[in-house]
């Protein structure tokens, strides 16, 4: 895959702002989200640590009827990780279990809210953690379940796949978990988790659910 995380965010912002720009009576020059983060108590319980919480600012120029306008979108990306022993590939411990949270601003037009991340594929979404994994291949649906995130019942889908662990330059069988985008406040929130399969066993499912259930977003 060649799409970067910043390009992914830019695509979501451009999709939303293109809709807004189509109405001369309602144009917003700036769209902002607030961070979605995991509570300190949940991190202590699961053994995950904060890797980064960063604002990603994207600017795009949109036009209609010969009129151009610059739109700025402020998105937030939070990433947490935990070290796992990967004896099968000769690695004692590596930060290979990753949970990421993306918040991106909603776009409203004539009373309807549009979801700028609703059309992303699993390949697109795994790019959120591209500094750990890339080259997602052989994606297979496993199951899905209902989960409460930020007080909203949503779907958490689970897949099996092969992905390249960048730090070890090796390909592993992994589980990929994705939440449906959640409307919360003025933002959409989406959660992604990737972690290795250990002899076909799923060891991170419960910690991931603990973290997503403890998500905080103002």
N, C-alpha and C positions, 0 to 999 in steps of 0.2 A: 504494500500500500504506500502511496506517496502523499496522501493528504496529511498535513500536520495538524496538531491540536488547535493552533491559532487559526488555521484556515477553516477548520471545522466550526469554530466559534464564529468566524466571520461569515460563514455560509448561513448559520442560523440567524445572525443579526440582519444580514442582507435580506433574507426571506421575509422577516417581519417588517423591516423598514420599507421594503418595496410595496407592501400592502398599505402602510400608513401614507406613503407619498402619493397614493392614488387619489386622495381626497384633499381638495384645496382648502376645505374648512377645518381640517384636523391634521396638522403636521407637527410631529415632535422632533426636535433637533437632537435630543439626548434621551437615551434609554438606559436605566441603571437597575442592577439587581443588588441584593444583599447576600453575604456569604451564607452557605449552608455548612455547618460544622458538626462534628461528633462530640458529645459531651465528654468531659475529662473523666468522669466516673466510668463510662463505657470503655474508654481507651485503657484505663487501668484494669478493668475486668477482663478484657480480651487480649491484652498484651500488645495491641497495635500502638504505633507511635505516629505523630504528625510529621509528614514529610514536607508538605507545602500547603499554604493557603495563599493564593495569589489572585490579584485582580488582572483580568485580561481585557484591555480596552481595544475596541475595534472601530475603525472609522470607514465609512463607505459613502460614496456619492450616488444618490439616486436621482432619477429624472423622469419627468412626464410633461408632455406638451411643450417641450423645449425648455422647461424650467428645471434646474438642478439644485439639489440641496444636500448638504453634508450631514450625515447622521452618525452620531457616536453611540456605541453600545458598550456598557460596562458590565462584564460578566465576572463571576467568581468561580474559581476552581480550587477544591480542597482534596488533598490526597493523603492517605494513611497506609502504613505498611507494617508487615511483621516478618521476621526472619523464619525460614523453614529449612530444615535439613533435607537435602536432595542427594542422598547417598547413591542413588542409581546413576547419577551423572557426575559423581565424584566431588560434589560440593557439600561441605559440612553444614554451613548455614548461609542463606542468601535471602535478601529482602524480596521475596517472590510472591507473597500474599498482599494484594493491593485492593483497597477500597477507595473509590473516588466519588465526589459529589460535585455536580455542575449546577449552578444557578444562572438563569438567563432571563432577562425581562420579558414579561408578556407584552403583546401588542393588541390593543383594542381598537376596533373600527366599527362605527355604527352599532354599538351594543354587542358586538360579537368579539370573542377573544380568540386570537389565532395562536397556534402553537408552533414556534419556529424550529423545534427539535422533533416534531412528530413524525417526519419522514426519514429520519436517520436510520441507516441500516446497522446491523451488528458490527460490520466492518468499520463504519463511521464511528460508532460509539467506543469501540476498543481503542481508537486513536486517542481517546482521552488519557490513556495511560501509556502512551507511546514511548515514554522514557524508560519503561520497564519491558513492555512487550510490543511486538509488531508481527506482521505477516500472519495474521489469523487465517487459518485454513481448516477445511473439513468440518465446518460448523454443523452440529447436529442438535436438534431440539431434544431436551430430556423431559422437562416437565415445567409447570408453573404453579404458583400458589398465591393466595391472597396474603398481603402483609400490610400492617399499619405503619405508615411513615408520616410524621408530622400531623397525626390525628386523622389521616385520610386512608381509607382502604384502597390499595392499589395492587397491581399484579407484579410479581417478581418472577421473571422467566429465567430458566436455567438451561445452559447449553454445554455440550462437550465440544472441544475444538483442539487444534494444535496451534501453538503460538511460539514465536521465537523469544526467548528470554535474553534480552540484549546484554545484560551484565555478564552472562556466562557464554554467550554466542552459541547457544544450543536450543533446539526445539523440544518443547515439552507438551505432553497432553495436559490440558487445563480444563477447569470449569469456568464458565463465564456467566455471570448473573447480571441481569438488567432490570431496572424498575421502569414501569411506564412513567412518562412525565407527570409530575404532580403539580397542580395549581396550588400555590400557597402565597397569600398576600398578593403582591404585584408581580410575582416571579413564577417561572416554571423550575422545578427541581427534578433532576434525574440522577440516579445512583448506578454505579457500575462496580462490579467486583470481579477480579480474576485471580485464580490461585491454582497451583499445580495439583494434578491428581497424584496421590501417593499410593502406588500399587492398586489403583482403581478405587481407592477410598476417598470419601469427601470429608476432609477434616476441618474445613473452615466455614461450613454452612451455618452453624450456630453462632460463632463469633460475628459473622457478617450480619445476621439478623439482629443480634444484640446492638450492633453499631447503628444499623439503619433505624432501629426502633428508638434510638437515643439521639436522633438527628435534631439539631437546633437551627432555627431560621427565623429571624425577626421580620 
